């Protein structure tokens, strides 16, 4: 899963540097149950507002129950189905809309659920797995197909499995799979003291090579 990270502006942990949203999965290799549970356990320990833990994950496994997996696959947008059909696991991520302790609206539920999904993705990377989070799916169709309670909002579907060769993808998807990962600069996304004053890495940071920055903190 090693890929060039040419625009790293400061040292980051290898897990962050190498995590990426793959569309190429090995459709012949199932994910071991212990690895799947390990990813969910990582999500379980995510911080959340009032420790409410608003996230829920519905796991479908093509090698264990193709019917449930197929139902979730069918809820994806056509573009996502073209490559997600090779992923052995599809996970539906849902967020609670209210707090457990007082029943009031929890406007941080989606935020916290996103954090839990990232924890899951980083653990998957540590285990040699690939992930891809998708917003392109029919939420109402998912709700009906899996009888999602009214208090929970379907947020994303995560494809999870072992990485495959990009040759399994066609045309534009293969090009995107092989292209370097790009991000906005630090100056564009982080401001110092006032809005719009971009954070600039110290001069010595820029002199480090990407390889050295990937070696860990």
C-alpha positions as CSV (number, residue, x, y, z in Angstrom):
1,X,0.0,0.0,0.0
2,X,3.0,2.3,-0.1
3,X,2.4,5.3,-2.3
4,X,4.3,8.6,-2.9
5,X,3.2,11.4,-0.6
6,X,5.0,14.3,-2.4
7,X,3.2,17.1,-0.6
8,X,3.8,16.3,3.1
9,X,4.6,19.6,4.7
10,X,5.5,18.3,8.1
11,X,6.4,15.0,9.8
12,X,3.4,12.8,10.3
13,X,2.9,9.2,11.5
14,X,3.2,6.6,8.8
15,X,-0.4,5.4,9.3
16,X,-1.6,8.9,8.4
17,X,0.8,9.2,5.5
18,X,-0.1,5.8,4.0
19,X,-3.9,5.7,4.6
20,X,-5.7,6.4,1.4
21,X,-9.1,5.7,-0.2
22,X,-8.5,2.7,-2.5
23,X,-10.9,1.5,-5.1
24,X,-8.9,-1.6,-5.9
25,X,-9.7,-4.6,-3.7
26,X,-8.6,-8.2,-3.7
27,X,-12.0,-9.9,-4.3
28,X,-10.6,-13.4,-3.7
29,X,-9.3,-12.7,-0.1
30,X,-11.7,-12.4,2.8
31,X,-11.0,-10.3,5.8
32,X,-10.2,-12.4,8.9
33,X,-12.9,-12.0,11.6
34,X,-10.2,-10.9,14.2
35,X,-9.1,-8.1,11.9
36,X,-12.6,-6.9,11.3
37,X,-13.3,-6.9,15.0
38,X,-10.0,-5.1,15.7
39,X,-11.1,-2.3,13.3
40,X,-14.4,-2.0,15.1
41,X,-12.7,-2.0,18.5
42,X,-10.6,1.0,17.3
43,X,-13.8,2.8,16.5
44,X,-15.2,1.9,19.9
45,X,-12.5,3.8,21.7
46,X,-13.1,7.1,19.8
47,X,-13.7,10.2,21.9
48,X,-17.2,11.7,21.8
49,X,-19.3,14.5,23.3
50,X,-20.5,13.4,26.8
51,X,-18.9,10.0,25.9
52,X,-22.3,9.3,24.2
53,X,-20.7,7.1,21.5
54,X,-23.4,7.9,18.9
55,X,-21.9,5.7,16.2
56,X,-23.3,2.4,15.0
57,X,-21.7,0.1,12.4
58,X,-23.6,-2.5,10.4
59,X,-21.2,-5.0,8.9
60,X,-21.9,-7.1,5.8
61,X,-19.5,-9.7,4.5
62,X,-19.6,-11.1,1.0
63,X,-17.9,-14.3,2.1
64,X,-20.3,-14.9,5.1
65,X,-23.7,-13.6,4.0
66,X,-23.8,-12.5,0.4
67,X,-27.5,-11.6,0.7
68,X,-26.9,-8.8,3.2
69,X,-23.8,-7.6,1.5
70,X,-25.6,-7.5,-1.8
71,X,-28.5,-5.5,-0.3
72,X,-26.0,-2.9,0.9
73,X,-24.1,-2.9,-2.4
74,X,-27.4,-2.3,-4.3
75,X,-27.9,0.9,-2.2
76,X,-24.7,2.5,-3.5
77,X,-24.7,4.9,-6.4
78,X,-23.9,3.2,-9.8
79,X,-20.4,4.7,-9.9
80,X,-19.5,3.3,-6.5
81,X,-21.0,-0.1,-7.3
82,X,-18.6,-0.5,-10.3
83,X,-15.6,-0.9,-7.9
84,X,-17.1,-1.6,-4.5
85,X,-18.4,-4.9,-5.8
86,X,-14.9,-6.3,-5.2
87,X,-14.7,-5.3,-1.6
88,X,-15.3,-8.3,0.8
89,X,-16.8,-6.1,3.5
90,X,-19.2,-3.2,3.3
91,X,-20.0,-1.4,6.5
92,X,-22.9,1.0,7.0
93,X,-22.1,3.9,9.4
94,X,-25.0,5.5,11.3
95,X,-25.1,8.4,13.8
96,X,-27.6,8.9,16.6
97,X,-29.5,12.1,16.5
98,X,-30.0,12.6,20.2
99,X,-28.1,12.0,23.5
100,X,-28.7,8.9,25.4
101,X,-28.5,10.5,28.8
102,X,-31.2,13.2,28.3
103,X,-32.8,12.6,24.9
104,X,-31.8,16.1,23.6
105,X,-30.6,16.7,20.1
106,X,-26.9,15.9,19.6
107,X,-25.6,18.2,16.9
108,X,-22.1,16.6,17.4
109,X,-23.3,13.1,16.6
110,X,-22.2,13.1,13.0
111,X,-18.9,14.7,13.9
112,X,-18.1,12.0,16.5
113,X,-19.2,9.3,14.1
114,X,-16.8,10.6,11.5
115,X,-14.0,10.4,14.1
116,X,-15.0,6.8,14.8
117,X,-14.9,6.0,11.1
118,X,-11.4,7.5,10.9
119,X,-10.2,5.4,13.8
120,X,-11.5,2.4,12.0
121,X,-9.7,3.3,8.8
122,X,-6.4,3.9,10.6
123,X,-6.6,0.6,12.4
124,X,-7.4,-1.1,9.0
125,X,-4.3,0.6,7.6
126,X,-2.2,-0.8,10.4
127,X,-3.4,-4.3,9.7
128,X,-2.6,-4.0,6.0
129,X,-6.1,-3.5,4.9
130,X,-7.6,-0.9,2.5
131,X,-10.7,1.3,3.1
132,X,-12.8,3.7,1.1
133,X,-15.6,5.8,2.7
134,X,-18.6,6.6,0.5
135,X,-21.3,9.2,0.7
136,X,-22.8,8.1,-2.6
137,X,-25.7,5.8,-1.5
138,X,-29.4,5.9,-1.1
139,X,-30.0,6.6,2.6
140,X,-33.7,5.9,2.5
141,X,-33.2,2.7,0.6
142,X,-30.6,1.7,3.3
143,X,-33.0,2.6,6.1
144,X,-35.8,0.4,4.6
145,X,-33.5,-2.5,3.6
146,X,-31.9,-2.8,7.1
147,X,-34.7,-1.5,9.3
148,X,-32.6,1.4,10.6
149,X,-34.4,3.0,13.7
150,X,-35.7,6.5,13.2
151,X,-33.3,7.9,15.7
152,X,-30.3,7.0,13.6
153,X,-29.0,8.7,10.4
154,X,-27.1,6.7,7.8
155,X,-23.9,8.6,7.2
156,X,-21.6,6.6,5.0
157,X,-20.7,3.1,3.6
158,X,-17.2,1.9,4.1
159,X,-15.6,-0.6,1.7
160,X,-13.0,-2.7,3.6
161,X,-10.7,-5.4,2.4
162,X,-7.2,-6.3,1.2
163,X,-5.8,-4.0,-1.5
164,X,-5.9,-5.2,-5.0
165,X,-4.0,-4.3,-8.2
166,X,-5.2,-1.2,-10.0
167,X,-5.4,-3.2,-13.3
168,X,-8.8,-4.4,-12.1
169,X,-10.1,-0.9,-12.6
170,X,-11.1,0.6,-15.9
171,X,-10.1,4.0,-17.5
172,X,-10.6,7.0,-15.3
173,X,-10.9,4.9,-12.1
174,X,-7.4,3.3,-12.7
175,X,-5.9,6.8,-13.4
176,X,-7.3,8.1,-10.1
177,X,-6.1,5.0,-8.3
178,X,-2.6,5.5,-9.4
179,X,-2.4,9.3,-9.2
180,X,-0.5,10.9,-6.2
181,X,-2.7,11.9,-3.3
182,X,-3.2,15.7,-3.1
183,X,-4.3,18.0,-0.3
184,X,-4.7,21.7,0.2
185,X,-1.7,23.4,1.8
186,X,-1.5,24.0,5.5
187,X,-1.9,27.7,4.8
188,X,-5.3,27.1,3.2
189,X,-6.8,25.0,6.0
190,X,-5.2,26.3,9.2
191,X,-5.0,29.9,10.4
192,X,-2.8,31.5,13.1
193,X,-4.6,33.7,15.6
194,X,-6.8,35.4,13.0
195,X,-8.9,34.0,10.1
196,X,-7.0,33.9,6.9
197,X,-3.5,34.1,8.3
198,X,-2.2,30.8,7.2
199,X,-0.1,28.6,9.3
200,X,3.4,28.2,7.7
201,X,5.7,25.3,8.6
202,X,9.1,26.4,10.0
203,X,11.8,26.6,7.3
204,X,13.5,23.5,8.7
205,X,10.4,21.3,8.2
206,X,10.3,22.0,4.5
207,X,13.9,20.7,4.1
208,X,13.0,17.2,5.4
209,X,12.4,14.5,2.8
210,X,9.1,12.8,2.5
211,X,10.8,9.5,3.4
212,X,12.1,10.9,6.6
213,X,8.8,12.5,7.5
214,X,7.1,9.1,7.1
215,X,9.4,7.4,9.7
216,X,7.2,8.6,12.6
217,X,7.3,11.3,15.2
